[in-house]
Amino acid sequence: MSLAAAVHRLTNQSAELFGFRGRGLLREGYAADLLLFDPATVGRGPKRRVFDLPGGAARLTTDAIGVHGVWVNGTQVADTNGLLERAPLAGEVMTDFAA
């Protein structure tokens, strides 16, 4: 599968499948949720165990590699170093898929 096909499946195709109107494409009036990445280096880092669940329970996680920024509803919330401390909560809980 090409990178373009993978991006389409994760964005527009998923939005259509789940009925998320106004999402999945870069189009005027749509939610500006963006992920800026370098196609030559995008991937995941090594697995590591973190203890941040309730009661100190463990989970496995990996850091993103090759990601340069994340925007939610047009607000940048992450950069190459991870989540921005100054970033407001830009997302919303979707209870009405007609949004």
N, C-alpha and C positions, 0 to 999 in steps of 0.2 A: 504494500500500500504506500502511496506517495505521502509526503508530509502534508501537502495541500488536502488530500483526501482525509487524512487523519484529523486535521484541524476542522474540516467540514463536519465530520462525524461527531466530534466533541462539542461543536458549537451549534450551527444551524440545524443539523439533523436532530440533535438531542432536544433543542428548543421546540422544534415542530412536533416531535414524538410526544413530549410531555405537555404540549399546549401552552408553552411560555411565549405569549405574544409580546412583541417589542424587544426580543432578545435573539441572540445567535448570529446577527449580521451587523456589519458596520453601516448603519443607515441613519439618516436624520430622524430624530424622534425615538430611536431605540436606546435602551440602556447602554451606556458606554463602559462595558466590562471588557477590559483588554489585558492581554498577557504579552509582553515584549520579550522575545527570546531570540537567541542566536541559533539558527538551524544547524550549524556545524558543531555546536557543543551542547545543545540542550540534552538533558538526561537527569538521572538521579544519582545522588552520592551514595556512599556506603550506609548500610543499615546501622542504626544505633538504638540502644534501649534508653528510654526516658521514663521517669517516675512522676508524671504530672497528672495522673488520673486520681479521682477521689480515693482517699485512704492510702495514697502513695503507690497505687498499683502501677505496674509497668506496661508500656506499649512499645512497639517498634516504629521507628520513623526514619525517613531519609530526607536530606536537604536537596533542594533543586540545584541543578548545575546549568549554567548558560541562560538563566532568567535574569533580565535586566530591569524589569518593572512589572507591577500589577496595578491596574486601575479598576475601581468598582464605582459604577455610576459616575464616571468621569473624574473621580478623586483618586490620586495615587496613594496606595496603601502599603506598597512594598517596593524595594529596589534590590540591587545586587546583593546587599547585605542582609536582607530579610525584611520583616515588618517594620514600618516606620513608627516610631514612638509618637510622633505628632499627628499621625493620621486619625481622622475621626472615623466613627463607625459609619461607613458609607452605604452599606447594603440594607436590604429590607427582607423581612420574612414574607414569602409569597403565599398568600392565602386565597387570592383570586387570580387565576391564570389569565384573565382577560386584561391584565395590566399592560 
